[in-house]
Amino acid sequence: MTDSETHKFDAKFELTYSQYIKDTMEGEVALQKELETTLGKEKAHKLLRDWTKKRTVRSMERFIKNKGIQIETFEDFKKVQDEMWNGPHVKHTHTSQTTDDKPDRVTYRVTECIWAKTMQELGAAELGQLTMCDNDFVSASIYHPKIELVRTKTLMNGDDCCDFTYVWKE
């Protein structure tokens, strides 16, 4: 194989974001529901909550390290968030806008979320809230211990939006 050839595993293929997310989540939802059946809902949800929190911490720490992100001020955090919310991937998976931007707080209002849409279609919004949305709070504190997420609504729960308000606590 020459340097110009791509290994077959690295070849690109056409698939919509929606189909990719649905295909991925169908298997996860089936496993999550099997855990509920086998262990009972309470034990399964505790297991899922603990596991996804660990996964989120590892994933966020790796992301921050690999991207060379250093958050020393709230402005640093807002810059990272603005880049994420306006990045090419998120533009295909969410619709959002900044609705409040102050020196010690910023709010992003999300009105479309591919994860909420998919989990609702799969009849698994409660599991989506537990394994996805709830971990947004974990992610906030990993960026910096002074960052707190305040959220009162989620699309996953059937609300009209997700209101991500990040606050810099002195």
Sequence and secondary structure as in RCSB ss.txt:
>XXXX:A:sequence
MTDSETHKFDAKFELTYSQYIKDTMEGEVALQKELETTLGKEKAHKLLRDWTKKRTVRSMERFIKNKGIQIETFE
DFKKVQDEMWNGPHVKHTHTSQTTDDKPDRVTYRVTECIWAKTMQELGAAELGQLTMCDNDFVSASIYHPKIELV
RTKTLMNGDDCCDFTYVWKE
>XXXX:A:secstr
  TTS  GGG      HHHHHHHHHHHHHHHHHHHHHHH HHHHHHHHHHHHHHHHHHHHHHHHHHHT    SHH
HHHHHHHHHHTSHHHHHHEEEEEEEEETTEEEEEEEEEHHHHHHHHTT HHHHIIIIITHHHHHHHHH TTEEEE
    TTTT S EEEEEEE  
